[in-house]
Structure formats: C-alpha cells, structure tokens
Amino acid sequence: MSDHTSPEFNPVQTSQLRCIGCDAVCEKAAQTFRCAACGDLLEIVYPGWDTTRVDVAALRAVWRQRRTSGLSVDESGVWRFRELLPSFHDPKEVITLLEGNTPLYEMSGCARIAGLRQLYAKHQGMNPTGSFKDTGMTLAASVARREGFRWVACASTGNTSASMAAYAARGGMRSVVLIPEGKVSWGKLSQALDYGAVTCQLKTDFDGCMRVLNEVVQRMPIYLLNSVNPYRLEGQKTAAIELMEQFDWQPPDHVIVPGGNLGNSSALGKAFLEMKKLGFISTLTKISIIQAAGANPLVRTMRENGGKTLIPVHAETAASAIRIGNPASWKKAVRILQATGGTVEQVSEVEIALAKAEIGADGVGCEPASAVTLAGLKKLVKQGFVKPRETVVLILTGHLLKDPEFTLKFHRGDLFVGAESEKEAGTLRPQQRAPIVLDADVDAVIQTLRKADDRLEM
Ligand code: F0G
C-alpha cells in the first residue's frame, strides 16, 4: 500500500447495521453478528441513498479510471467501488491483496450444451486465494483490524479458511480456523497452514463447526469472519457491480449462483437491488440459486413452505464447498429470490461431475461446487424458466485446482464406483480422459495421438 492518501478516498456515504428481522438499528454488532433484540442477522444499509441522488455517470467514469491508478485501493476490484461500501477514512486501514477484477468469459461450448445463444461465466475463482471469498474478506478483515482485534476466526469448508488466513496474515492479525475433519480439500488446508492459521479439524461437519465457533467468539475477543458478518457480504457485492461494468451496464437476464451458507447469492442480489435503486441499471437481473440434491435446505424450504421456515438437512455431497445443511443466510436468500424473481433448483452428483467437465472443456474450469451452476441452468432451460435467447451469467465461485482428487477420480472413472449412481455415471464416459501410461517410446506416443485424432498426419 502506498503512503500517498488519495484526496477522494473518503466517500461521503454513512452506513448503518440493521436487523433483517425487526429493523432495529445497532451502533455496534455483537460478537455473533446477531441482533440483540430478536437474534436475526444484520445487514448494512445506507440511509443517505433514500434522499440523495448519485451522479451515476461520474461514478462509472471514476471507477473505470481507477484501473490505471498505482494505488492499491484503486487497483483492487473491491475498493475501486468504495462509494457503494462502508466508509474508510484512510487507505492505510485497508488490507488488500488486489482482489476482484475477475474475468468474464464467453462459454460457447456450454451455451450449446445448455441450449442458449449466449452464456457467460464470471470467474470468481481467479481471486488471489482461489475463490470469491477474497472480495468479502478484504473488507471484513479491514474492519476487524480497525476495531482493534488481534484474532479473527471462521468455520469453513475450505475456501473461507484460506482466504481469511491470507488476509489476517497481510493485516498482522492471528487467525483460527475450524474445519470439518476429513471433509476439506488438502489444497485449501495447506493454504491456511502456510498463511499461519491455527487450524483445528473438528470431529463434526460444517454446521457443527459453526455451532462451536459461535460459542467461542462469545467467550473470547475474537472477530468472526463467516458470512454472517455483513461486511463480508458488502465486499462480495462488488462482483455484481464489476459484472455490470463488464456488460457496459446492460443487465443480463439471469445470474446463476451456487448455494451453500447462502451469503454470496444474498450479496449479489443486494448489489443488483442497490444498483437499480441508485439508477446504475434500469432492469433487475433474476438471481437463481442451485444446490446439490444432497445438500438442499433452500430448495426444500422454497418448495415445501414457500420460504417461510428453514428446513435443515443432513448435508452430503462431493461438492465439499456447499456441503451445508443449516445455512445461516437463508432468509436473506429467500428475500433475494422473491425480489429478483429468480428460482431454486437442485442437481445430482452425476450432473455436477458432468457440468464440471463441460466447463473444463471450454478451457475455463472450476471446482465442483461452482459447476452446480451449469448443471442447474440446463434444467432451468428445459423447464422454460430460462429462454434460449436470454443472456445468462454463471458465477464460478472457486478454482479448478481446489479439488484435484475429484477431477482425477472423475477422469479415471472412479468417482462413482460403489455409489448408488454408478449406473447413471456410465453416461459420463465420453467426457473422461484418464492419463495414459506408456513406455518412453516415440512410436507409442504417436500411436496414442493417432488414436485420439485419425486425421493427424505428417
Ligand atoms: N462455492 C464455493 C467455491 C464456496 O467455497 C462456497 C462456500 C459456496 C460456493 C457457497 O457460497 O456459502 O455464500 O452460499 N464456501 C464456504 C467456505 C462455506 O467455508 O469456504 P455461500
């Protein structure tokens, strides 16, 4: 971070923490980020936006211009949009790894498969630690340090822990991570260890880790960095603003998001609602949320009681990032579905594996949890909810290298051996490309190439 203080760094808006259940405004959040009056989650609101007009054209120009600045807070794809975030008075208060600024890819192969003319993927896995979590962590970790915390903590299925540990290290704070034993990817675990986190593997699942952590933060001066922390969601919101910039402020018809703890879908939806309110966009994009069939509390909640009370489930899916049965932000997600006119869908393990390979075959790739977006989209097109001429964006939340074991097993044909879906998995064979073991022999390599392409001649 440069020492130079940008004169325009201090944006004018004031923000408040407000309960989503009883609307109570609180000065300072409790350690659990729950409302003291009713126990519901908090969100960040900007009262000034109800009365002031924002100069939309001027802000769009400033945001674009900042891309060429040498200041880290301008280069960051989160802080670039700081006029729509809680105020920080000094860039030196900000912990950044230059997150955001992630690519938007056209996905022509996947579009054909899904039956669409135009399909895009916004790859949030291209963030510094390999997932969308960085966009929220930069803001929430900065708040933690500003409030004087020495320790930060999270429960995680992998990505949050890696991200939090990195930002804590950059900000000179200690971090503690609770992860479910045996159910987290080695790549993510190794990131947390290298970034110096105290890493505890608990003999429980993600929901159990969350329960324990809620108690810990009430007994110790430790700042909670799960997505119940509304500052996380404010940072994650910027992905939607950046997406609109990439679309030259013409909103796509649909954005499709994986659903786990349901923070990210809520954050993106909040951004679209705010951009519409402020006049950055004139129509609202539908946000649809896809879950694994084995970890489908939101799908059940919407289908069985219209979003009134959460139906928790015992979560089981190989898409480890979204193996969550009791999502904290379910009410926020229901609100976003209802406000944007989006829907929910669930997909099987075989459908996830196939979609992941299809995204890979477009040269993009993602982790299994992200692939639920394409798998779900195919169903939404078949049902007629998404029309062939509509523009759709898949949010790819994590990097292909997150779960290499999943990918290797898929290509070797081992992923579903002994599973209920073994027979259905036969349909995956055309996508499977296992490594071929050969002698160190030129002819053997040439023969293999010819088999792969009989038109390959010298
Ligand atoms: N995709 C990826 C790659 C994730 O890591 C997560 C969540 C999600 C989707 C779901 O997002 O929870 O906001 O609905 N991972 C968490 C973690 C829970 O601990 O890393 P959500």
Boltz pocket constraint, residues with backbone or C-beta under 6 A from the ligand:
constraints:
  - pocket:
      binder: B
      contacts: [[A, 131], [A, 155], [A, 156], [A, 157], [A, 158], [A, 159], [A, 160], [A, 161], [A, 227], [A, 258], [A, 259], [A, 260], [A, 261], [A, 262], [A, 263], [A, 264], [A, 265], [A, 321], [A, 322], [A, 367], [A, 369], [A, 370], [A, 397], [A, 398]]
      max_distance: 6.0
